[in-house]
Amino acid sequence: MAKQKARMLASDGLFVGISAGANVLASQEWLLRNGKDNAITILCDRGERYFSCLWVNVLIQILRKRLCSILAYLELQETSTV
């Protein structure tokens, strides 16, 4: 579950590792159990040490989305100038 949470954080722009994902997961569970709205946690590691096993697929997905956006933009530009 911590690995999935780290991947989800990547979609929010936080390049963290599994330990930080576990901290966020534990904070969210604490909030639910205690009926609170806010919590503070420490993102205690960076994602680069997990790059080969955790981030390659995320990076590929991000690049695909960006490439599709660029291609769609170029297509619009091409059709509007014709």
RAKAKA-V163441 format. One record per residue. N is the residue number from 1. SS is DSSP state (~ for helix, > for strand, _ for the rest). PHI is phi as a letter, one per 20 degrees, with the letter a starting at -180 (NA if undefined). Layout:
N,SS,PHI
N,SS,PHI
This chain:
1,_,NA
2,~,f
3,~,f
4,~,f
5,~,f
6,~,f
7,~,f
8,~,f
9,~,f
10,~,f
11,~,f
12,_,e
13,_,n
14,_,d
15,_,e
16,>,c
17,_,e
18,~,f
19,~,f
20,~,f
21,~,f
22,~,f
23,~,f
24,~,f
25,~,f
26,~,f
27,~,f
28,~,f
29,~,f
30,~,f
31,~,g
32,~,f
33,~,f
34,~,d
35,_,m
36,_,d
37,_,d
38,_,c
39,_,b
40,_,d
41,_,c
42,_,d
43,_,e
44,_,e
45,_,b
46,>,d
47,_,e
48,~,f
49,~,f
50,~,d
51,~,g
52,~,f
53,~,d
54,~,d
55,~,d
56,~,g
57,~,f
58,~,f
59,~,f
60,~,f
61,~,f
62,~,f
63,~,f
64,~,f
65,~,f
66,~,f
67,~,f
68,~,f
69,~,f
70,~,f
71,~,f
72,~,f
73,~,f
74,~,f
75,~,f
76,~,f
77,~,f
78,~,f
79,~,f
80,~,f
81,~,e
82,_,e
